């Protein structure tokens, strides 16, 4: 069992930006991250229980980041997201969680530097 947090605050704003960039990067290289695997990455990244990061959380994430949707005017319903099956091994999920950790850390450094006027 992982850390219990409020469902709406699983990721910070910077972590959401990092996840968005990770998804866009994978899409650009032709290895899209489906809904099921994205939630697995978040579970590994934040060490939260699986029931805290479900497809309904991911659907809300997509509404906050419509540029990730194939049709930005209409994010996919949770029912559609449920049809996705996991395509990544546990090792790949953990590697992506580590990549997300690195991206978040880099964004935090940039954010703090910009606050200092660097």
N, C-alpha and C positions, 0 to 999 in steps of 0.2 A: 504493500500500500504506500502510495506516495503522499505528498503534501496536499492538504485540503485547502483550496482557495475558492473564492467566489467565481462562479463560472464566467461572468462577464469580464473578469480581470485576470485571466490566465496569462496573457502576454502584455507586456508594457507596449507603449506606442512604438518605441524603437525596435522591440522584438517583432512587432507586427510588420514594420517596414522591412526588417531583415528577412522574415518569412516570405513577404511579397517578392523581394529581390531574388531569394532562393528559387521560388516557383518560376519567376520570369527567366532566370538563368537556365534552369533545367528545360523549360519550354524552348528557349533559343537553341539549345544543343540537341533538341529532339528527344528528350527524355522527360516528358511531362510528369508532374507529381500529381497523382489522382487524389481524390478526397480522402479515401481510406488511408493511404500512405501518409498524407499530410498530417492527419490526426495522430498517426503512430509516431511521426517525427516529433510532434509537440509533446506527446506523452513522455517520450524519451528525454526530450530537451528540458522539460520542466519537472519531471519526476512526479507527475500527478496520476491519479487513478484514471483508468480508461473511461469510466462513466462521466468524468468531468470534462473530457474533450471528445465530444461525439460529433456526429455529422451535423447536428443542428448548430453546434458552435461553429463549425466550419462554414455552414451556410450563412451565418451572421457575419463571419469574417469576410466572405465574398461580397456581401452587401456593403461592407465598409471599404472594400477594395475592388470596385466593379471592373477596373482595368484587367483583372485576372480572369474575368468571365469571358467565354467565347462570344456571348451576346451581352455587353455591358448594360443594356437597357433592362434586361430581365435575368437576374441571377438564377441559377438552377434551384428548383425546390429540393428540400431534403429527400423527398421520395426518389428523385433522380440520382442524388449523391449516393444513396444506399446501394445502387446497382454496381458501384465501383468495387472491385476486389483488390486485395493487397497484391502488389506486384513486386515488392521489395523484400529481400531477406532481412532478418533481424540485424545482421551486420551492416547492411546498407542503410537501414533506418538509423542505427546508432552513429554511423559516419555522417549522415545528413544532419542529425541533431548536433554533432560536434561542429559541422560547418555553420549551422545556424548560430551556435554559441560564438564562433569566431566573427561572423558578420555582425552580431549584436554588439560584441565588444568593440569592433572597429567603429560602428555607428556611434556608440557611446563616446568613444575617444574624439570623434569628429564633432559631436554635439557639444562636448565640454570645451573643446578647442574654440568652437565658434562663439560660445558664451564668453570666452576670455578675449575675443577679438583677434584670435590667431588666424 
